Amino acid sequence: MSLNGIWKIEMLTTYDWESRATAYLRDGSYWGAGSQHYATGSYTVDGNKFLADIEIVNHGKPRTMFGKKVDRYEIASEAELSGDVFTGVGKDKKGNHVIQYRGSRLADLP
């Protein structure tokens, strides 16, 4: 299954899913951005597993993620694919914290 496309990335918070970024996936490359950050990285697909290594860089006011406020996060993520949605966890490579996230396909790439 090709994941090439434009994706909405959401993070599970205390109250509900919160939209965090728009991501562009193409042939193993991951690019994303929100109003206060950008993200770059790579991904692979193995059956119904989505595996990614992503660096998030805050360029605005840092937000608490993984129990800390820093300018950069290095994340290893693993998610399960089901149609045009992947749901999984992202782990801070420099700590013990994880977050739940999901991606939903918005559109194909032009």
N, C-alpha and C positions, 0 to 999 in steps of 0.2 A: 504494500500500500504506500503510495506517495503522500507525504505530508506537505509537499510544496504548497504554500498558500499563505493567507493572512489569517492570524489567529487572535482571539481575545483571550488574555491570560487573567485568571481570577485567583485570589487567595482567600482561603477560609479564615474568617475572623470570628470573634466571640459571638457575633450576632448573625452573620450570614456570609455568603460569598461576596467579595468586593472586587470589582474590576480594577486591575493594577496596570495593565500594559496592553499594547498591541504588538504582536510579534510577527515577523516575516521568516518563514522557514523555506529554505531552498537547498536541495541536494546536500543535506548534512550540515548546513550553516544556519545559525540562529541569530537574528537581529531583532531587538525589541526596544521599546521606549514608552515612557509615561511622561507626565508633566514635570517630574522631578528626577528622573533617572533614564539611563539607557542600559542596554544589556547586549552582550555579544557572546557567542559560544558555538558549540557544535552539538550535533545529536546523531543518534543511530536508531534504527528500528530493528528489533529482533522479534519476529512473530507479532504478538500483540503488545510488546513492551516498547516504550519510548524511553530512551536513556539519553541524558544530556549533561554536559558540563557548561555552566554559564557563569559569566562574571557580570555582576550588576554594579554600576557606578552611579552614585548620587551626584547630581550637579546642582541641586537645590538644598533645601533643609533636609538633613538626614532623618529618616524615619526608623523607628525601632523595628528591627527584624531579627529573628534568631536571638532575642534577648539582649540586643545591644544596638547602639547607634554608631555606625562607622560610615566612611565614604565609599568603601568597596566591600562587596560580598562575593565569595567564590562558592558556587553551589553545585552539588552533584544531585541530579534528580532522576527518579524512576517513576514511570506512570504506566497505566494500562490503557490501551487504545480500544475504543468501542465506536466504530463508525467515524463520525467527525468530531469526536470528543476524546480527550485523554485526561485521566484523573490520577494523581499520585502525590508523592512527597518530594520535597526538596530539602537536602541536608546541607547545613553550613559545613564546609570542608575544614574550618578552623575551630569548630566547637561541636557541641552535642545536640543542638537544637534542630528541629525539623518543622516545616510548615506544609500544610496540605494545599494543593493548587489544582487547577484544571484549565485546560485549553479547549476552546470551541472554535471550529473553523468558521470564519466569516466570509471568505471568498477565495477563489483560485487566484494564482498570480497571473498577471497579463502575459 
